[in-house]
Amino acid sequence: MKKIYYVAEAYIEDYNQGTDLILIKSKSGNIGGYSFEFDLYTEDLEIVTGPYAPERPYYKSRWHGYEDIKHAMPASYQDLQKMERVVTGYLVEGEFSVNSFN
């Protein structure tokens, strides 16, 4: 059975560009987002997700590599209920394009 990852749109200030994040649950149980495009991970979803807004403090977000992406657990629907405003679509394991909810 293939994994289904929920996806959020985000902005990475260092690259001055938007990206899709797959939403995963880390080993510590925290929910974070991983960008395949930039090979970066963040748990600062409240700062970086959603439509771009110049007044948001993107500079406060922390991004780093994520070595265990092949073993990442998708964040569940229950994990994301508090953050439902950020979820914009889903990605099926093994596929390359995001399916949008819009």
matplotlib code that plots the C-alpha trace (Angstrom):
import matplotlib.pyplot as plt

x = [0.0, 1.4, 1.7, -0.3, 1.4, -0.6, 1.0, 1.2, 2.5, 5.3, 7.8, 11.6, 13.1, 16.7, 15.7, 13.1, 10.7, 7.7, 7.7, 5.5, 6.1, 5.1, 3.9, 5.6, 5.8, 9.4, 10.8, 10.2, 6.5, 6.7, 5.0, 7.2, 7.4, 9.9, 10.7, 11.9, 12.8, 15.3, 16.0, 15.1, 13.0, 11.3, 9.0, 8.2, 5.0, 3.1, 5.7, 6.3, 3.0, 0.2, 0.1, 3.1, 2.8, 5.7, 5.0, 5.4, 8.7, 10.1, 13.6, 12.8, 12.1, 14.8, 15.5, 17.9, 18.5, 16.5, 18.5, 15.6, 13.2, 12.9, 11.7, 9.5, 6.0, 3.2, 1.5, -2.0, -5.3, -5.6, -2.1, -3.1, -6.5, -5.1, -3.3, -6.0, -5.7, -2.2, -3.1, -3.5, -3.3, -1.7, 1.0, 0.9, 4.1, 6.0, 4.2, 5.8, 3.0, 0.9, -2.9, -4.5, -7.7, -8.6]
y = [0.0, 3.4, 6.2, 9.4, 12.7, 15.8, 18.9, 22.6, 25.5, 27.4, 30.2, 29.8, 33.3, 32.2, 31.2, 33.9, 31.2, 29.2, 25.4, 22.5, 20.8, 17.2, 17.1, 14.5, 13.3, 13.3, 10.6, 13.0, 13.2, 16.8, 17.7, 19.3, 20.0, 18.7, 20.3, 17.8, 20.7, 22.2, 19.0, 21.0, 20.4, 22.8, 22.5, 26.3, 25.7, 28.6, 30.9, 29.5, 28.0, 29.7, 32.5, 34.8, 37.9, 40.4, 41.2, 37.7, 36.9, 34.3, 35.1, 33.4, 30.0, 27.3, 25.0, 22.0, 18.8, 15.7, 12.5, 10.0, 11.2, 7.7, 6.5, 9.5, 8.9, 10.9, 13.2, 11.8, 13.7, 13.7, 15.2, 18.0, 19.0, 21.9, 23.0, 22.3, 25.8, 25.0, 21.8, 22.4, 18.9, 15.5, 13.4, 9.6, 7.8, 7.2, 10.0, 13.2, 15.7, 17.1, 16.6, 19.9, 20.2, 23.4]
z = [0.0, -1.0, 1.5, 1.0, 2.1, 2.7, 1.1, 2.0, 0.0, 1.6, 1.0, 1.5, 2.0, 1.4, -2.2, -2.6, -3.9, -3.1, -2.8, -1.9, 1.4, 2.2, 5.8, 7.8, 11.4, 12.8, 15.0, 17.9, 17.0, 15.7, 12.5, 9.8, 6.1, 3.6, 0.3, -2.4, -4.6, -2.1, 0.0, 3.2, 6.2, 8.7, 11.7, 11.5, 9.5, 11.0, 9.6, 6.2, 5.0, 3.2, 0.6, 0.6, 2.8, 2.9, 6.6, 7.8, 9.7, 7.2, 8.4, 11.8, 10.1, 10.6, 7.7, 7.6, 5.7, 6.5, 6.0, 6.8, 4.2, 2.7, 6.1, 6.9, 8.2, 6.6, 9.0, 9.5, 9.1, 12.9, 13.2, 10.8, 12.1, 14.0, 10.8, 8.3, 6.8, 5.5, 3.7, -0.1, -1.6, -1.4, -3.0, -3.4, -2.8, -6.1, -8.0, -8.9, -9.1, -6.3, -6.4, -5.4, -3.3, -5.1]

ax = plt.figure().add_subplot(projection="3d")
ax.plot(x, y, z, "-o")
ax.set_aspect("equal")
plt.show()
